[in-house]
């Protein structure tokens, strides 16, 4: 695949040092590590290997990737590995796409308390779906759910929300048969989901506040007062919260295609970058409030603002942005899927990815030569350059 004409790495190479100096003491260790990783990605600093064509002797150098989950260049291989695992777990049933979004006031709180509020968002959304799904008045079955956290809008503003894949049915309470959704294009009531999600999310926030887990600064500092915080929660309880349940995918292949776009996405892909003139970065974005035929637009940001927006989506260290619940919960996933396949009389999908090469651990015979199409062989491996703490970015 050809290298994009412009990459986030190019912008950081030119401006990261000045940005770090201007924001010294205000950047988290995680943000500093992300900047450093992207700057070094696929460069001699991380080592690599030399490959030579067996036919025409064309020689190329391939540098190692940083494998950081926020790096736009490294998500393709990571998504490919993850998708191969999920392919073996797909069930031959319709799957729905459910999106949980919080009001802007909660998004503002999350901006200053990412780990606490993002965790609460996952917990409230999962509990909502599993509770309503298990209720005999709605479905009466144990649902499964894969949830992916996105924290951005198309313009890289802070907009936390969950994208969830939910099968259109689940195991009965005794685990002996499969219960399908009552209508092919209907999962459960959006209104009921919205009301329960609102209650659970507000309870999570109230609990976090009582435990002293939330911090408030600048414009939100007044929320440090319990009465002000409680007043906000009461106001949010009266508001309508929006949950979007989209029509089911057209089969398992469409689910995988969707997951390949969403699971390992970062705040902005290199393919959306249009221009960089040192002072400004121009990129494509999608304005969802505009008419359907006028949604795709361009935006120019001053370079420091572009970097700032990119970094606000760096997740806290160790935070998992993809989580599995219900039938797909890690501890019982294998047993649950075995039961589900037995109920559905379905076979385990065949694995077709065993022999596919991975750029992180290249085999002796690697990619095809771009000149003649023959195999290229690794002839040399070189190690990463030693890092000098005094000179390298942190």
C-alpha positions in Angstrom: 0.0 0.0 0.0 1.3 3.4 -0.9 2.3 5.8 1.8 -0.2 8.7 2.2 1.0 12.0 1.0 0.6 13.5 4.5 0.7 11.8 7.9 0.1 12.8 11.5 3.8 11.8 11.9 4.9 14.5 9.5 3.0 17.2 11.6 4.6 15.9 14.8 8.0 15.8 13.3 7.7 19.5 12.5 5.9 20.7 15.6 6.0 18.2 18.5 9.1 19.7 20.1 7.6 23.2 20.2 4.3 21.8 21.4 5.9 19.9 24.2 7.8 23.0 25.3 4.7 25.2 25.2 2.7 22.7 27.2 5.4 21.5 29.6 3.8 20.2 32.8 0.3 20.0 31.2 0.7 16.9 29.1 0.2 13.4 30.6 2.9 10.7 30.4 0.5 8.8 28.1 0.2 11.7 25.7 4.0 12.2 25.7 4.5 8.5 24.9 2.0 8.6 22.1 3.8 11.6 20.5 7.2 9.9 20.8 5.9 6.6 19.4 4.3 8.2 16.3 7.4 10.3 15.6 9.6 7.2 15.7 7.2 4.8 14.0 8.6 3.1 10.9 11.9 4.9 11.1 15.4 3.7 11.7 15.0 4.5 15.4 12.8 1.4 15.8 15.0 -1.0 13.7 13.8 -3.0 10.8 14.9 -5.4 8.1 16.3 -5.4 4.5 14.5 -7.4 1.8 15.8 -8.4 -1.6 14.0 -9.8 -4.6 15.1 -13.3 -5.5 14.6 -12.6 -9.2 15.6 -9.0 -10.0 17.6 -8.3 -6.8 15.7 -5.1 -6.0 16.5 -4.2 -2.4 14.2 -2.3 0.0 14.3 -1.4 3.7 11.3 -2.0 5.9 11.3 -0.2 9.3 9.4 -1.6 12.3 6.2 0.0 13.5 5.6 1.5 17.0 2.5 -0.7 17.6 1.0 2.1 19.7 -2.8 1.9 19.7 -3.1 5.6 18.9 -0.8 5.6 15.9 -2.7 5.9 12.6 -0.1 3.8 10.8 -0.3 0.8 13.2 -3.9 0.0 13.4 -4.3 -2.0 10.2 -2.3 -5.0 11.4 -3.8 -4.8 14.9 -7.3 -4.8 13.5 -6.5 -7.7 11.2 -5.4 -9.9 14.1 -8.4 -8.9 16.3 -10.8 -9.5 13.4 -9.4 -13.0 12.8 -10.2 -13.9 16.4 -13.7 -12.4 16.2 -14.5 -14.3 12.9 -14.4 -17.6 14.8 -16.9 -16.2 17.3 -19.6 -15.0 14.8 -23.0 -16.6 15.1 -25.3 -17.1 12.1 -27.9 -14.6 13.3 -28.7 -11.0 12.6 -26.6 -8.4 14.5 -27.6 -4.9 15.4 -25.5 -1.8 15.7 -26.4 0.1 18.9 -24.8 3.5 19.8 -24.9 4.9 23.3 -24.2 8.7 23.6 -24.2 10.9 26.7 -25.3 14.5 27.0 -22.7 17.2 26.5 -22.6 18.0 30.2 -21.4 14.5 30.9 -18.9 14.7 28.1 -17.5 17.8 29.7 -17.1 15.9 33.0 -15.5 13.0 31.1 -13.0 15.3 29.6 -11.6 16.0 33.1 -12.2 12.5 34.5 -11.6 10.1 31.5 -11.0 6.8 33.3 -13.9 7.1 35.7 -16.5 8.3 33.3 -15.5 6.1 30.4 -15.7 3.1 32.7 -19.1 4.2 33.9 -20.3 4.5 30.3 -19.2 0.9 29.5 -20.8 -0.4 32.7 -24.1 1.5 32.3 -24.5 0.6 28.6 -23.8 -3.1 29.2 -26.0 -3.4 32.2 -28.8 -1.6 30.2 -28.7 -4.0 27.3 -28.3 -7.2 29.3 -31.0 -6.2 31.8 -33.6 -5.3 29.1 -32.6 -8.4 27.0 -33.1 -10.7 30.0 -36.5 -9.3 30.9 -39.3 -11.7 29.6 -41.4 -8.7 28.7 -38.8 -7.8 26.0 -36.7 -10.8 25.0 -36.1 -13.1 27.9 -32.6 -14.1 26.8 -28.9 -13.5 27.6 -27.6 -11.2 25.0 -24.0 -10.7 23.8 -22.3 -7.4 23.2 -19.0 -6.1 21.8 -18.6 -2.5 22.8 -16.0 -0.1 21.3 -15.3 3.3 22.8 -14.9 6.3 20.5 -14.1 9.7 22.1 -14.1 11.9 19.1 -16.4 13.5 16.6 -15.4 13.9 12.9 -13.7 17.2 13.7 -11.7 15.6 16.5 -13.7 17.4 19.2 -14.4 15.5 22.4 -17.5 13.3 21.9 -17.5 10.1 23.9 -19.8 7.3 22.8 -20.0 3.6 22.5 -20.5 1.6 19.3 -21.9 -1.8 20.1 -22.5 -5.0 18.1 -25.4 -7.0 19.6 -26.8 -10.3 18.1 -30.5 -10.3 17.4 -31.2 -12.9 20.2 -29.6 -14.8 22.9 -29.5 -18.0 25.0 -32.6 -18.8 27.1 -32.2 -18.6 30.9 -31.6 -22.4 31.1 -29.1 -22.2 28.2 -31.0 -24.9 26.3 -32.3 -23.0 23.3 -31.8 -19.8 21.3 -34.3 -17.0 21.7 -34.5 -14.7 18.6 -35.7 -11.1 18.6 -39.4 -10.9 18.1 -39.1 -9.1 14.7 -36.3 -9.4 12.2 -35.5 -5.6 12.3 -36.4 -5.0 15.9 -34.2 -5.7 18.9 -35.7 -4.0 22.0 -37.5 -0.7 22.7 -35.2 2.3 22.3 -37.4 4.3 24.7 -37.0 1.6 27.4 -33.2 1.4 26.8 -32.8 5.1 27.0 -34.6 5.5 30.3 -32.7 2.7 32.0 -29.4 3.9 30.5 -30.0 7.4 31.8 -30.8 6.1 35.3 -27.8 3.8 35.5 -25.4 6.3 34.1 -26.5 9.0 36.6 -26.3 6.5 39.4 -22.7 5.7 38.4 -21.8 9.4 38.4 -23.4 10.0 41.8 -21.5 7.1 43.2 -18.2 8.3 41.8 -18.8 11.8 43.3 -19.6 10.4 46.7 -16.4 8.3 46.6 -14.4 11.4 45.7 -13.3 10.0 42.4 -14.3 13.0 40.3 -12.2 16.2 40.0 -13.4 19.5 38.5 -11.4 22.4 37.2 -11.9 25.7 35.4 -15.5 26.1 34.1 -16.6 23.0 36.0 -15.1 23.9 39.3 -18.5 24.7 40.8 -19.4 21.0 40.5 -17.1 20.2 43.3 -19.9 21.4 45.6 -22.2 18.4 46.2 -25.4 20.5 45.9 -24.4 21.9 42.5 -23.5 18.4 41.3 -26.8 17.0 42.5 -28.6 19.8 40.8 -26.9 18.9 37.5 -27.9 15.3 37.8 -31.5 16.2 38.6 -31.6 18.4 35.4 -30.1 15.6 33.3 -32.7 13.2 34.7 -35.4 15.3 33.1 -33.8 15.3 29.7 -34.3 12.9 26.9 -31.2 10.7 26.2 -30.6 9.3 22.7 -29.7 5.8 21.9 -29.5 4.7 18.2 -30.4 1.2 17.2 -29.6 0.8 13.5 -31.0 -1.9 11.2 -29.3 -5.3 11.4 -26.3 -6.0 9.3 -26.6 -8.0 6.1 -25.0 -11.1 7.4 -21.7 -12.0 9.3 -19.5 -10.7 6.5 -21.0 -7.2 6.9 -20.4 -7.3 10.6 -16.7 -8.0 10.1 -16.6 -5.2 7.5 -18.1 -2.8 10.0 -15.7 -4.0 12.8 -12.7 -3.5 10.5 -13.6 0.2 10.2 -14.5 0.9 13.8 -12.6 -1.2 16.3 -9.1 0.1 15.8 -9.9 3.6 14.5 -8.0 6.6 15.9 -9.1 10.2 16.2 -8.1 10.9 12.6 -6.8 8.7 9.8 -3.9 9.8 7.7 -6.1 9.5 4.6 -8.3 12.4 5.8 -5.3 14.8 5.9 -5.3 17.2 3.0 -2.6 19.8 3.5 0.0 21.1 6.0 1.7 24.5 5.6 3.5 24.7 8.9 0.9 27.1 10.4 -2.3 25.1 9.6 -3.5 21.6 9.0 -6.4 21.0 6.6 -8.4 17.8 6.7 -11.7 16.3 5.6 -14.6 16.0 8.1 -18.2 14.9 8.1 -20.8 17.4 9.4 -23.7 15.2 10.5 -26.0 18.2 11.1 -25.8 19.2 7.4 -28.0 17.8 4.6 -26.9 14.4 3.4 -25.5 15.7 0.1 -23.5 18.4 1.9 -22.0 16.6 4.8 -18.4 16.2 3.6 -16.4 19.4 4.2 -12.9 20.6 4.9 -11.5 22.2 8.0 -8.3 24.1 8.7 -6.9 24.3 12.2 -3.8 26.0 13.5 -1.2 23.3 14.0 -1.0 23.5 17.8 -4.8 23.2 18.0 -4.7 20.2 15.7 -2.1 18.5 17.9 -4.1 19.4 21.0 -7.3 17.9 19.6 -5.4 14.7 18.6 -4.0 14.3 22.0 -7.2 14.7 24.0 -8.2 11.3 22.7 -5.3 9.5 24.2 -6.8 7.0 26.6 -5.6 6.5 30.2 -2.8 4.0 30.5 -4.2 0.4 30.6 -7.7 1.4 29.7 -9.4 -1.1 27.4 -11.4 0.5 24.6 -12.9 -2.8 23.3 -14.9 -4.8 25.8 -17.1 -7.9 25.7 -20.2 -8.6 27.8 -22.9 -11.3 28.2 -22.5 -14.2 25.8 -19.1 -12.7 24.8 -17.7 -12.0 28.3 -14.2 -13.3 28.4 -14.6 -15.8 31.2 -17.5 -17.7 29.7 -17.2 -16.9 26.0 -16.1 -20.3 24.7 -18.7 -22.2 26.7 -21.5 -19.8 25.8 -20.6 -19.8 22.1 -20.5 -23.6 22.1 -24.0 -23.7 23.6 -25.3 -21.1 21.1 -23.9 -23.0 18.1 -25.5 -26.2 19.4 -28.9 -24.4 19.7 -28.5 -22.9 16.3 -27.2 -26.1 14.8 -24.3 -24.0 13.4 -20.7 -25.0 12.6 -17.6 -23.3 13.8 -16.3 -21.0 11.0 -13.2 -22.3 9.2 -10.0 -20.3 9.8 -8.7 -19.0 6.6 -6.1 -16.6 8.0 -3.4 -19.0 9.4 -1.0 -18.5 6.5 -1.4 -14.8 6.1 1.8 -12.8 6.7 2.0 -10.2 9.4 4.4 -7.2 9.1 5.3 -7.4 12.8 6.9 -10.9 12.5 7.9 -11.3 8.8 8.7 -14.7 7.5 11.8 -15.5 5.5 9.8 -15.0 2.3 8.0 -11.7 2.5 6.0 -9.5 0.2 6.1 -9.5 -3.6 8.6 -7.3 -5.4 7.1 -4.1 -6.7 9.3 -4.3 -9.8 8.8 -7.9 -11.0 6.2 -9.5 -8.6 8.5 -12.2 -7.4 9.2 -13.1 -3.7 11.4 -10.9 -1.6 13.6 -12.5 1.1 14.9 -10.9 4.3 18.6 -10.6 4.1 19.4 -8.5 7.1 17.7 -7.5 10.4 18.9 -4.4 12.2 18.1 -3.4 15.8 16.5 -0.2 17.1 18.8 2.7 17.8 19.7 3.2 21.5 17.7 6.0 23.1 19.4 8.8 24.9 17.1 10.3 27.5 18.7 13.7 27.3 18.1 14.0 23.5 15.1 12.0 22.6 11.6 13.2 23.2 10.0 11.6 26.3 
